[in-house]
Amino acid sequence: MTSLYQVLAPTGELTQDIEGRLDESVMIKMYENMVLVRLFDRKSINLQRQGRMGTYAPFEGQEASQVGSALALTPGDWLFPTYRDHAAAIVHGQSMARVFLYWMGHMEGSISPQGLNVMPPCVPIATQMIHAVGTAWASKLQNEQHVSLAYFGDGATSEGDFHEALNFAGVFKTPTIFFCQNNGYAISVPFSQQSASKTIAQRAAAYDIPGVRIDGNDVFAVWLTMKEAMERALNGEGPTLIEAITYRYGAHTTADDPKKYRDQEKLAEEWRTERDPIQRLRTFLVQRGLWSDAQEAQLVARANEQIDAALVEAESYPKSRPEDMFKHVYAEPTWMAEEQEGELVKPAKKEDIPA
């Protein structure tokens, strides 16, 4: 079995020397971003419960995997998120207001700032992996120094797109980084029922590419592994498959009830108390004299202000309309699409309304 790479233990102690490999300023930036996105995640769940946002996919517990990997990127790199990777998108430069808009049903929520290569969240499972290979190959052909980072979950490794993406990337040595957040469940199906292989990282051997298994709640391990994968990619050595072992504390989405398929209270509490990514980093920073309670209070207040301002901006948009779904599908609308849109917007006849 592929061994687990860890740098920062759950106790906040280093398991190996990283002198000269990770600046203290980056460590603090990691912490600030993880706190920000956790508060954003909790706010989003509350908004969904209040009816101010649609179904939402929470990520609490997976902050180190997303923040550490996204922080390692350079501005021109490509990021392909799933529906759970809004923390990574925010860290790479997507505005929180845009993320709110996405979950409120606005097409504008899928638009990234000019010059920023953040793709829309991918809901179909694993399809974004092939897209990431394509952009990486294009970057290679144009002699650009950019990588493409594709996020996916353990469930995506059961899809044919997973094989096709890794196979193509391996053959053409594209600068693609495949980042699997293995949180143990494909919605309700545990990993043990998805695959006979003990790890996801070991599958890299079939494509003759490196496969690395890391502690996904250790932001140092995530960042350092990403930097090594990026260096390989930009040196023409091809893709890397990273399996980050992590855990989502909450439901698959706000429409899911995790108590139906796992001991939710016991497992979530174990991960929160023993392996939480934010607490682990805070312990380390406090021990180093790099963080204080006063800094914590200032950070939380600042983050909440940023989140509230983003929400005000998002809620100032006009309400999205159901007929907007017909936009941007065809260059020229087909007669079938026009007919369907007409049926959607026409007033209901009195006889069609149930008594």
Protein Blocks (a to p, Z undefined) as FASTA:
>chain_A
ZZdddfbdfkopafbdcehkacfklmmmmmmmmmmmmmmmmmmmmmmmnopaccdddfeh
ilmmmmmmmmmpcfkbccdddfklmmmmmmnopafklmmmmmnopaklmpccehiacddd
dfbghklmmmmmmmmmmmmmnopacdddddddfklmmpmklmmmmmmmmmnopabddddd
dehiahjacfklmpmbfbfklmmmmnopacddddfklmklmmmmmmmmmmmmmnonapad
dddddddfbdfblmbcfklmpcfklmmmmmmmmmpfklmmmmmmmmnopacfklmmmmmm
mmmmmmmmmmmmmmmpccddfklmmgokbmbacfklmmmmmmmmpccdfklpcZZ
